[in-house]
Amino acid sequence: MNIITKAIVATTLSLTITGGTQAQTLRDYVNDARKAATDYKKPKSNDLTNADITAGLKQALQIGAQNATSKVSVINGFFGNALIKILMPPEAVKVEKTLRSIGMGAQVDKAILAMNRGAEDASKKAVQIFINAITSMSISDGMSILKGGNNAATNYLKSKTTAQLTASFRPIVEESLDKVSATKYWTEVFTIYNRLPTTNTKINPDLTGYVTERALSGVFVYVADEESKIRLNPAARVTDLLKKVFGHQ
C-alpha cells in the first residue's frame, strides 16, 4: 500500500469514527491527504552529497593522474612531445648557442635527450606519490571546485601539493638523471662552456631542480587535460560516481 492510499484510508477511517461531524467535507480531507502525499519526497538516489562531491573529485584526479603519468612515462613521452619537451633553461640558451656554434651540438643534444629521459623515467615512479596526495586531501570547498573552471580541481591539487610533490619527486629525478647520465652530459656541457675564453660569467644551474619543475609541470598539463575531458565529455566519465557527480554540473 503506497503512501497516498494509506493517507486516504486513514482519513476515511477518521471520518467514520467521528461520524462525519467535522465541517470539512470528505472531498476536502481526501484532497488534503493527496496533497500531503504528493508533497512527501523520498530521498532521490541521485541526490548529490558533499561526500559524493569529494569522492568524485578525488576519483577524477586519481584517474587523471594515472592517465597523465602513463602518457609521459613512456619513451619520448617528454622528448617527443613539443608541448612538454624539456629544453635548456632560459639562462643556458646562450650557452647552447655558443656550444653549437663551435661544433659541440652533439654534446648539447645528448644533454637535452638525457634530461627528457630522466623525466620520463621519474614519472614511472611518481604516480603513487600523486595518488597518495590526492587520497589524503580534505576538500572542504568541493562544490566550488566542482562548479569552477575546467582545471579547477587540478589547480586546487597543484596549490595544495606542489611543494610536497617537489620534495618527494626531486630525489627520484636526481636518481633518474644519474641513471641516464644526464648529470654527466650536463657537467660536460658547462665545463666546456666555462672554459671558453669568451665566457665572462660561469653558469652552474641546478639541473635536478630544473628538470623536477619541468617534469611536474608536464604531468600537470595532462592531469588538467584529463580533468577537462571528464567535465566536458560524458564518455570520459567511466564510473557511476563520475557520472553522478559531473553530470550535475
N, C-alpha and C positions, 0 to 999 in steps of 0.2 A: 504494500500500500504506500503510494507516494505521499509527499508532504501536503499537497493540495487536497487529496482525498481525505487524509487524516484531519486536516483543519475543518473541512466541510462536515465530516461526521461528528467531530467534537462540537461544532456549533449547533448542529441539528439536535444532538442529544441535550445540549444545554437548554434549547428552546422547549424541548419536550418536557424536561424536568420542571421548568418554570411555568409551564402551561401557556406559554406564548403571551405572557402578560407584559413583556417589555414593549416599549413604544416602537422600538426599531423593528422593522419587518424582517421576515425570513430572508427575503432577497437582499436586504442590506447586510445582514450577517454573512450570507454566502459571498457577497461581493467583497466584503472586508476580509474574509478568510482567503479568498482567491488573491486579493492584493497582497496580503501578508505573505502568502506562499510565493507569489511572484517576486516580491522584494527580497526574499531569502536567497542568498547567493552562496552556493557551495564553493569551497576553495578550488580554484582552477589549477589543473595540472601544469599549465604553462605560465603560472604566475612567477614573476622574476623576483628572487630574493637577493639580499646583499651577499649571502653565501654563494648563490649561483653566479653572481657577477664576479666575485673574487675568484671562484674556481674556474670560471670560463676564461678570465683574463690570464690566469696562470697557465691554463691548458694551451691557450693561444700562443703565449710566449714560449712555452716548452716546445710546442710543435715548430714554431718559428725558429727557435734556437737550434733545434735538431736539424731541420731542413737547411738552415743557413750554414751551419758548420759542415754539413755533408757536402755542400756545394763548393766551399772554399778550401776544404782539407784534401782535395784530390790534386794530382799532378796538374799544374797550370791553373789551379783554382784561383790563385792570385796572379801568377806570372802571365797567364793567357787571357786575363780579363782586364781590359783597358779601364774599366770603371774603378777597380780597386788595386791595380798593379802598383807595387811599391817601387818607386824610383828613388834616385838620390835625393836627400833632403835639400831644401832650398839653399842652405848655407854651403852645400857641396856642389852646386851646379857649376860654379866657376872652376872647381877642382876637376869635375868631369870634362868640361870643355877643354881645359888645359891639357889633361892627360890624353884625350882623344887627338888633340892637335899634334902631339909628339909621338903618335903611333902606339899609345897604350890603351887603345879602345878595348882590346880583348880582356885586359885585367878589369876594366870598369864593367864590362858586360858580365863577367864572372861574378863580380861583387853584387850586381843587381839581381842576377839569377839566384844567387845564394840567399839574398835577403828574402826573396819571394818563396823560395823552397823552405826557408826557416819558418815563415808564417804559415805555410801550408802544413808543415809537419806539426807545428804547435797547435794548430786548430783541431787536429785529430784528438788531442788530449783535453781541449778546452770545453767540450760540450758538457761534461759533468759539472764543471765549475759554474757554467751558466745555469744549468738545471738546479743545482743546489741554491744558487742565489735567488732564482725565481720562486722555488717552493718555500723558501724561508721568508719571503716578503709578506708583510702585513699591509694589505691595501685597504685603507680606511676611506679613501676617496674613489672607490671603484666606479661609482656611477659617473663621476666627472670624466674619468678615463674612458669609460665606455662611450660617452657622448662626445668625446674630444675628436681631434682630427685623426686622419688615417694612421698616424705614427704616435698617437698619444701614449699607448702602453709601452712602446719601445723607448720613447723619450723618458717616461717615468722610470723605466728599468735602468736606463743609462744614468739618470741623475742619482739614483739610489745605489748603484752597484759598480760604477766605473772605477772608483778608487780601489775597492776590494778586488775587482777583477784584474785590474792592472797589477796589483801586488801579487796576486796569485799567478797571473799569466806571464809576468816578466821572467821568472826562473825557467819556465817552460820554453819561452822564446830563446833565452840565452843558451839553454841546453841544445835546442834545435839548431841555432846558428852555429854552435861549435860542431854539431853533428854533420852539418853540410859544409863546414869550412868557411862559413860566411865571415867570421871574425878574422880568419887568416887572410882572405881576399881584401877585406876592409882595411886591415892593418897594412897590407901590401900597397894598396892604392894610396893611402895617406902618407905612408913612409916615402914613397916615390915623389908625391907632390911636395911634401915638406922639405925634401932635399933639393928641389929645383931652385936655382939661383934667383929666379924671379919671384919666389914666394916670400912675401913680407910678413904674412900672418899665418902662424901654424894653426891647423884645424884638427880637432880631435873630438868630433861629435859622439854622443852616446848612441852607439849603434843599437844596442839592445832596447833602450828606451824608445828610440825612434821606430824600430820595427814593431815593438809591442803596441805602440799607439796606432800605427797604421794597420796592424793586424786586427785589433779590436774594432777599429773604425770600419774595416772591410766586412767583418762579421755583422756588425750592427746595420750596415747597409742592407744586408739580406734578411736580417730579423725584421726590419721595417717593411721590407718588400713582402715578407710572408704575412705580417700583420695586416697590411693593406689588402692582400688577397682575401683573407678571412673576413675582413669588414665588408668588402665590396662584392665579392664573388661567392654566392651561396654554395657553389660546387666545391669551394675550398673548405667549407665547414664540415669536416669529415667525421665529427662525433655529434651525438644528440645534444650534448651540453653546449657545444659551439653553435649549433643551430638554434637552440633555445635562447642563449644569451645575445648573440649578434643578430638574430632575426628580429629582436625588439628595437633595433636602432631606427 
